[in-house]
Amino acid sequence: MRINGILYRTFRAPRRGLAKVQLGPGQGNYLGGWINVDATFLTAKIDVWANLEDPLPFRSGTIDVMYSHHVIEHLSDATLPFHLREIYRCLKPGGVLRVGGPNADNAIRKFVERDLSWFSDYPDRRTSIGGKFANFILCRGEHLAILAHSYMGELMTAAGFHNIQPCRPKTETFHPHLIDAAILATESEETPDVPHTLLLEAKKPICLGDMRESIAVNATTK
């Protein structure tokens, strides 16, 4: 996969024009008009076969928008900062990231409230609030990172992003010129008032002034 990613980046990766990338489409979320990147090619429809734990197969400053939905929780805490820095590197100045995964903040809230109905029976049928919470957070060991809003904000700020804003799944985006209805339609959410998915949008600063403003704003919100 690493060699394939290097070859794509060298010979086929976009150099100009509008470029939209989806990271980890899996088996059923291929997006037409986007470059779909995944490590799985036997069971998924993709455009680029590459490991998301490696450097991303794109040149620096060439991508307008990256979309990642329920992927990053499968990356370890050690890998996640590097992955976000890679996304930042690939985006053009002013480029947008929309990233989502299991909402740990809401899961903790519902665990404390002992709200069994908020949790599903996936991947295992469990009847206790602790068992359902473990299902959601750990997913039988498939989830390697806990995605809380403050933690994601910390990592995204450290990677260089600014204008980090939460969005409601399926219905809300701050960048409709890049995140269109086709994207929102792929997102599912049974409890929109207390979403299961933490969705954040952020931008790569256009200039140094944007970066200074971002640092000041983030410092006041911690």
C-alpha positions in Angstrom: 0.0 0.0 0.0 2.8 2.4 0.8 4.4 1.9 -2.6 1.1 2.3 -4.3 0.5 5.5 -2.4 3.9 6.9 -3.5 3.3 6.0 -7.1 -0.1 7.7 -7.1 1.3 10.8 -5.4 4.1 10.9 -8.0 2.2 10.2 -11.2 -1.5 10.7 -10.8 -2.3 12.9 -7.8 -4.1 16.2 -8.8 -1.9 19.3 -9.2 -4.5 21.9 -10.1 -8.2 22.5 -10.3 -10.9 21.5 -7.7 -9.8 18.4 -5.8 -12.1 16.7 -3.2 -11.0 13.6 -1.2 -12.9 11.2 0.9 -10.8 9.2 3.4 -12.1 5.7 4.2 -15.3 5.3 2.2 -15.6 1.6 3.2 -18.0 -0.7 1.4 -21.0 1.6 0.8 -20.1 5.2 0.8 -18.2 5.8 -2.5 -18.7 9.4 -3.6 -18.8 10.2 -7.3 -16.7 13.2 -8.2 -14.4 12.7 -5.2 -11.1 10.8 -4.9 -11.9 7.9 -2.5 -9.0 6.6 -0.5 -9.0 3.4 1.6 -6.8 0.6 2.7 -9.4 -2.0 1.6 -9.9 -2.7 -2.1 -11.3 -6.3 -2.1 -14.6 -5.3 -0.5 -14.8 -1.6 -1.1 -15.0 0.7 -4.2 -12.1 3.1 -4.1 -10.0 5.2 -6.4 -6.7 5.0 -4.4 -5.4 2.1 -2.4 -3.4 3.6 0.5 -2.9 3.1 4.2 -4.2 6.1 6.2 -1.5 5.6 8.8 1.1 6.4 6.1 1.8 9.8 4.5 -1.3 10.6 2.4 -0.8 10.1 -1.3 -1.2 13.8 -2.3 1.1 16.7 -3.0 1.2 19.5 -0.4 -1.3 22.3 -0.9 -3.4 20.6 -3.7 -6.7 19.5 -2.1 -9.7 21.7 -1.6 -11.7 19.6 0.9 -11.2 16.3 2.8 -14.0 14.3 4.3 -13.5 11.6 6.9 -16.6 9.9 8.5 -16.2 7.3 11.2 -12.6 6.5 10.2 -10.2 8.2 12.6 -11.4 6.3 15.7 -9.7 3.3 14.1 -6.4 5.1 14.2 -4.3 5.0 17.4 -3.7 8.0 19.6 -0.1 7.8 18.5 -1.1 7.9 14.8 -3.9 10.4 15.0 -1.8 13.6 15.4 0.3 12.6 12.4 -2.8 11.9 10.3 -4.3 15.3 11.0 -1.0 17.0 10.2 -1.0 15.1 6.9 -4.5 16.3 6.1 -3.4 19.8 6.9 -0.3 19.4 4.6 -2.4 18.2 1.7 -5.1 20.9 1.9 -4.7 24.2 -0.1 -4.7 27.4 2.0 -8.3 27.9 2.9 -9.0 24.2 2.4 -11.7 22.5 4.5 -11.7 19.4 6.6 -15.0 17.7 7.7 -14.2 14.9 10.1 -16.5 12.7 12.3 -16.5 9.8 14.6 -18.2 8.4 17.7 -19.2 11.2 20.0 -17.6 10.4 23.4 -19.0 13.5 25.0 -22.6 12.4 24.4 -21.9 8.8 25.2 -20.5 9.9 28.6 -23.6 12.1 29.2 -26.0 9.3 28.4 -23.9 6.8 30.5 -24.2 9.1 33.5 -28.0 9.5 32.8 -28.2 5.7 32.5 -30.1 6.2 29.2 -30.1 2.7 27.8 -32.2 3.7 24.8 -29.5 6.1 23.4 -27.1 3.1 22.8 -27.5 0.4 20.2 -26.8 -3.3 20.4 -23.8 -3.0 18.0 -21.5 -4.9 17.9 -22.8 -7.1 20.8 -26.2 -7.3 22.5 -25.8 -6.1 26.0 -28.3 -5.1 28.6 -26.3 -3.1 31.2 -25.5 0.6 30.7 -21.8 -0.3 31.2 -21.9 -2.9 28.5 -23.6 -0.6 26.1 -21.1 2.1 26.9 -18.2 -0.3 26.2 -19.9 -1.3 22.9 -19.9 2.3 21.8 -16.5 3.4 23.0 -14.5 0.3 22.2 -16.5 -1.5 19.5 -15.0 -4.9 20.4 -11.5 -3.4 20.2 -11.9 -1.8 16.8 -11.9 1.7 18.2 -8.4 2.9 19.2 -9.1 6.6 20.0 -11.8 8.3 22.1 -13.1 11.3 20.3 -14.2 14.1 22.6 -14.8 17.6 21.3 -12.0 19.1 23.4 -9.5 16.5 22.5 -10.2 16.8 18.8 -10.0 20.5 19.1 -6.6 20.2 20.8 -5.2 17.9 18.0 -6.7 19.9 15.2 -5.3 23.2 16.6 -1.9 21.6 17.1 -2.0 20.5 13.4 -2.6 24.1 12.4 -6.3 24.3 11.7 -8.6 27.2 12.6 -12.3 27.9 12.6 -13.0 24.5 14.2 -16.7 24.2 14.5 -19.1 21.4 15.5 -21.8 20.5 13.0 -25.0 18.5 13.2 -24.7 15.3 11.2 -26.8 15.1 8.0 -28.2 18.6 8.2 -25.5 21.2 8.8 -22.3 22.4 7.1 -20.5 25.8 7.2 -19.0 25.2 3.7 -21.9 24.2 1.4 -19.8 25.1 -1.7 -17.7 22.0 -0.8 -19.8 19.8 1.4 -22.9 19.3 -0.7 -26.2 17.4 -0.2 -24.5 14.2 -1.5 -22.2 14.2 1.5 -24.9 15.0 4.0 -27.1 12.2 2.6 -24.4 9.6 3.4 -24.5 10.5 7.1 -27.1 8.8 9.4 -28.2 10.0 12.8 -31.1 8.6 14.8 -31.0 11.2 17.6 -30.2 14.6 16.1 -30.6 16.4 19.4 -27.9 14.3 21.1 -25.9 13.0 18.1 -24.0 9.7 18.1 -21.4 11.3 15.8 -19.1 14.1 16.7 -18.7 16.1 13.5 -16.2 19.0 13.2 -15.3 21.3 10.3 -12.1 23.3 10.2 -10.1 25.3 7.7 -6.4 25.6 6.8 -5.5 29.3 7.3 -5.0 31.3 4.2 -2.4 33.6 5.7 -0.3 34.1 8.8 -2.9 36.6 10.1 -5.5 33.8 10.1 -3.1 31.6 12.1 -2.6 34.3 14.7 -6.3 34.9 15.0 -6.9 31.2 15.3 -4.4 30.8 18.1 -5.9 33.7 20.0 -9.5 32.4 19.7 -8.5 28.9 20.7 -6.6 30.2 23.7 -9.7 32.0 25.0 -12.0 28.9 24.6 -9.8 26.4 26.5 
